[in-house]
Amino acid sequence: MPDSDGIPSYKTDNVVVLVQNDFAACETILRNNADEIACLIMELQSCAGGIVELEKEFVRKIRALTEELGILLIFDETITLRAAYGGLQSVYQIKPDMTVLGKMIGGGLPIGAVGGSRKVFRVLEDNQVMLSGTHHGHPLACAAGSACLEAMDADAYVRLNAMAEKIKTELNSWAREFKYPFIVFGSFSVFGYAFTKELGQSITTHRDYWNKIDEDSMNIYALEMATRGYFPVHRGQIGLTLPMTDEDVGGYIETTKDIIRLIYSEE
Ligand SMILES: Cc1ncc(COP(=O)(O)O)c(C=O)c1O
């Protein structure tokens, strides 16, 4: 679904979109198109397009089916790498055929990386696929990336995820207690929030965003937070970083409560 005026048809003609967390629908689509599908690419928790966590059982079944059908499984861990020392795939304990990385591995400079099984990467050795680019392996980006990954030791992930967990549990129990249709969800330091149209709704697919979200409240919240010094992404995303303190986390929680009270007091 385009966020802009559209996507060229030569692109959409070559892509089949699957439904997150609905294995039966995915299986039908994949089996019906298996001869034409080269690869399946997924984020274990989608981020830029709205936070949706894939259920472990769903991913496990997709892994087995892609193996059976000879479809390459690619995990896009561009953002989810920050979930754990070995990326979100280490938490799920599911191995893809290829992994795509970016963002964090450049320590603030532009870089991308792709990894995979020896069998897959044979195509480069055999020159079946050509991979080259002006900035590939740029020394400055590689140095910044190495420094960032050294700073991200095992403790750093634990601290970041604990901060996220605190925001999530405190705000969810507060919103439940006062019956506000506001939820916080996701499993690591990039996680989601939503104002839903009705109390008790959850977000398990990208389509839920289009059907269940109260867009006005989403926009007011993001704008009001930004004017108070906090910067969640208006589409329902919070990202935490290592320099943040417990005080920042506490401030985020209390400021969120203030704004939610404000939103619902004006109705
Ligand atoms: C999950 C994910 N994959 C891929 C990309 C694209 O990365 P790049 O801008 O380096 O092409 C992004 C960018 O935001 C992303 O969030």
The ligand as a Gaussian input file, in Angstrom:
#p B3LYP/6-31G(d) Opt

LIG

0 1
 C       13.586000      -2.387000       7.675000
 C       14.245000      -1.563000       6.625000
 N       14.781000      -2.173000       5.576000
 C       15.389000      -1.465000       4.603000
 C       15.464000      -0.095000       4.670000
 C       16.129000       0.644000       3.555000
 O       17.418000       0.936000       3.863000
 P       18.222000       1.952000       2.915000
 O       17.651000       3.306000       3.154000
 O       19.619000       1.825000       3.398000
 O       18.021000       1.492000       1.529000
 C       14.915000       0.584000       5.738000
 C       14.999000       2.048000       5.804000
 O       14.411000       2.734000       6.573000
 C       14.285000      -0.163000       6.756000
 O       13.746000       0.426000       7.816000

